[in-house]
């Protein structure tokens, strides 16, 4: 019983950390894509 509760707590924390990193990564990729679009538009204006 104690092992089950402990294991589920570890699993939950692992899932939370995975979700956190995924959210951070998507935020970074969104920023990079926005930068790329901005550079392309700037080059078109020139």
Secondary structure as UniProt FT lines:
FT   HELIX           2..45
//
